[in-house]
Amino acid sequence: MRTNALSLSALASALLLAASAASISGCGRAGEKPQPVAAGHAVSVNVIYDEVSKTYKMENLGPEKKSVLKKDKDWMEWSSKLGKVNVTFTENSPFDAPPKHDEKKVLKSGPAKKKGTFPYEATLVLDSNGTEHKVDPIIEVMD
């Protein structure tokens, strides 16, 4: 009789374990899709002085001098340890409002709102003596 009592408790434990495993594996409703992640990210550009070419340039843009953004998600941030970066769009801007400087002299845009290629002019105004140096990158916005 004692063996029956032991096997009943083992059977109850096994059923409880199976039931809890089944409820955990199906945590969502059947057919429910997870929500897509909608957050974008900042595409940061740093202006440096290139000792080899003796020019000011934007780091990590490659030979095409291009930053690529996703429409309605990504935004730009321009900065330099050497001074303050300013940008002016030559034709039209991918952003609804002009980029603005924060308290740390980082120039930040809002999310890109238009798809296409957007050439712009960037300048670096040096903290040391106030001189202005031209840098010429491009922004490309994709879906």
C-alpha positions as CSV (number, residue, x, y, z in Angstrom):
1,M,0.0,0.0,0.0
2,R,2.8,2.2,0.7
3,T,4.2,1.8,-2.8
4,N,0.8,3.0,-4.2
5,A,1.0,6.2,-2.1
6,L,4.5,6.9,-3.4
7,S,3.6,6.4,-7.0
8,L,0.6,8.6,-6.7
9,S,2.7,11.5,-5.4
10,A,5.2,10.9,-8.1
11,L,2.4,10.9,-10.7
12,A,1.0,14.1,-9.2
13,S,4.4,15.8,-9.4
14,A,4.9,14.7,-13.0
15,L,1.5,16.1,-14.0
16,L,2.1,19.4,-12.2
17,L,5.5,19.7,-13.9
18,A,4.0,19.0,-17.3
19,A,1.2,21.5,-16.8
20,S,3.5,24.3,-15.7
21,A,5.9,23.6,-18.6
22,A,2.9,23.8,-21.1
23,S,1.7,27.1,-19.6
24,I,5.2,28.6,-19.7
25,S,6.0,27.7,-23.3
26,G,2.7,29.3,-24.6
27,C,3.0,32.6,-22.7
28,G,1.3,34.7,-25.4
29,R,-1.9,34.2,-27.2
30,A,-2.0,31.9,-30.1
31,G,-1.2,33.7,-33.4
32,E,-0.1,36.9,-31.6
33,K,3.0,38.6,-33.2
34,P,5.6,40.4,-31.2
35,Q,5.6,44.2,-31.5
36,P,8.5,45.5,-33.8
37,V,11.1,47.6,-32.2
38,A,10.5,51.1,-33.5
39,A,13.3,53.0,-31.8
40,G,16.0,54.4,-34.1
41,H,19.5,55.5,-33.2
42,A,21.9,58.4,-33.4
43,V,24.3,58.4,-36.3
44,S,27.3,60.2,-34.8
45,V,29.9,62.0,-36.8
46,N,33.1,63.4,-35.2
47,V,35.1,66.1,-37.0
48,I,38.9,65.7,-36.6
49,Y,42.1,67.2,-37.9
50,D,43.9,64.7,-40.3
51,E,47.6,65.1,-39.9
52,V,48.4,63.3,-43.2
53,S,46.2,65.5,-45.5
54,K,46.4,68.5,-43.2
55,T,42.6,69.0,-43.5
56,Y,39.6,68.7,-41.2
57,K,37.4,65.7,-42.0
58,M,34.6,63.6,-40.6
59,E,35.6,60.3,-39.1
60,N,34.2,56.9,-40.2
61,L,32.3,58.1,-43.3
62,G,34.3,56.2,-45.9
63,P,35.4,57.5,-49.3
64,E,31.9,58.7,-50.3
65,K,31.7,61.0,-47.2
66,K,28.2,59.6,-46.6
67,S,26.1,59.0,-43.4
68,V,23.1,56.6,-43.9
69,L,19.9,57.1,-41.9
70,K,16.6,55.2,-41.7
71,K,13.6,57.4,-42.4
72,D,11.5,58.3,-39.3
73,K,13.9,56.5,-37.0
74,D,17.5,57.7,-37.1
75,W,18.9,61.2,-36.4
76,M,22.3,62.8,-36.7
77,E,24.8,64.1,-34.1
78,W,27.9,66.1,-35.1
79,S,30.7,66.9,-32.6
80,S,34.3,67.7,-32.3
81,K,36.8,68.1,-29.4
82,L,38.3,70.9,-31.4
83,G,35.3,73.2,-31.5
84,K,31.7,73.7,-32.7
85,V,30.3,72.0,-35.8
86,N,27.7,73.9,-37.9
87,V,25.7,72.5,-40.9
88,T,23.8,74.1,-43.7
89,F,21.8,72.0,-46.3
90,T,22.6,73.1,-49.8
91,E,19.3,72.1,-51.4
92,N,16.8,70.7,-48.9
93,S,17.0,69.1,-45.5
94,P,15.9,65.5,-44.5
95,F,14.8,67.0,-41.1
96,D,11.7,69.0,-40.2
97,A,13.7,71.5,-38.2
98,P,17.3,72.7,-38.3
99,P,19.7,70.8,-36.0
100,K,20.5,72.5,-32.7
101,H,23.5,72.5,-30.3
102,D,23.1,71.1,-26.9
103,E,25.0,72.3,-23.8
104,K,28.1,70.2,-24.7
105,K,28.3,71.7,-28.2
106,V,27.0,68.6,-29.9
107,L,24.8,69.5,-32.9
108,K,21.7,67.2,-32.9
109,S,18.9,66.8,-35.5
110,G,15.5,65.4,-35.2
111,P,14.6,62.1,-36.9
112,A,15.0,62.1,-40.7
113,K,11.7,62.7,-42.4
114,K,12.5,62.6,-46.1
115,K,14.0,59.8,-48.2
116,G,16.8,60.6,-50.6
117,T,20.4,62.0,-50.7
118,F,21.1,65.3,-49.0
119,P,24.4,67.1,-49.6
120,Y,25.2,69.7,-47.0
121,E,28.0,71.9,-45.9
122,A,29.6,71.5,-42.5
123,T,32.0,73.9,-40.9
124,L,34.1,73.5,-37.7
125,V,34.7,76.7,-35.7
126,L,37.8,76.1,-33.6
127,D,37.7,76.8,-29.9
128,S,41.3,77.9,-29.9
129,N,41.1,80.8,-32.3
130,G,37.6,81.0,-33.8
131,T,38.7,80.1,-37.3
132,E,36.2,78.3,-39.5
133,H,37.1,75.2,-41.6
134,K,34.9,73.5,-44.2
135,V,34.0,69.8,-44.3
136,D,31.6,68.4,-47.0
137,P,29.7,65.2,-46.2
138,I,26.4,63.8,-47.5
139,I,23.4,62.2,-45.8
140,E,21.4,59.4,-47.4
141,V,18.0,58.5,-46.0
142,M,16.5,55.0,-46.7
143,D,13.2,53.4,-45.7
